[in-house]
């Protein structure tokens, strides 16, 4: 039984050696017998938990992710924190489909704007027709995968991917 007002019954009688709030706590947790040390520990844990919650409410943690990190996380289909070749190719194919606005299975210069001036676009256009086919893009991504896989373990970590794109600039 929890006393909500000043105790007037025997069940809520104030014990002179135990503070009223502590008695309320003891009644709330049950009839188990707790020594003073256990009560103090529980109260301290509760106070620290409340303080931690208050701090997170005051200054929420900000975790900004780069576009590259977002693509990495979304592309990691199995959640193992690395990208295998299949996941990299799935990312590439998805980006190809999203970019190919006229749905002709080619990415033309007008579909990617300023990126068409990038040396990589012309280098990967092996047919030299001014557009990238899905095959040309897949070949490029497989070549990039091999180059980015610094330790040659067959998967890419976020660090390998970031390093690869930083070196590419």
C-alpha positions, 0 to 999 in steps of 0.5 A: 500500500502506497501512502499518498498523504500524511500517514494516518493509519498503522500501515502508513505510520511514520517510522522515526528513523526512516524518512517518509519518502524512503518509506514510500519507496519501500512500500512501492517496491514491495515488502522486501527488506532493504538495508539502508545501503541498498535504498541509497544505491537505488535512489542514486541510480534513479537520480542518475537515470533522470539526469541522463534523460534530462541531459539528452532532452536539453542537448540532443545528439546530432549525427549528420551523415554524408550522402556517401554514408547514407548510400553505404548504409542503404546499400548494405542489404545484409547489415554486416557493415561492409559492401560486397560486389552484389550490394555495390552493383545493386546500388549502381543499378538502382542509381542508373534506373533513377538517373535514366529519366527517359527510360532508354537504358542509357544515361545521356549527358543531359540526364546528369548535367554537369557530371557529364563534363567529368573525365570519368564519364568520358573514360567509361563511355567505351563505345564513345557514343556520348552516353553510358549503358548499364554494361559500361556502368557495371564495368566501371563499378567493378573496376572501382570496387577492385581499386577501392578494396585496399586489403583485397578481402572482397568487401568494402568498409566505409573507410575504404569507400571514403578513401577511394572517393577522396583519392578520386577527387 
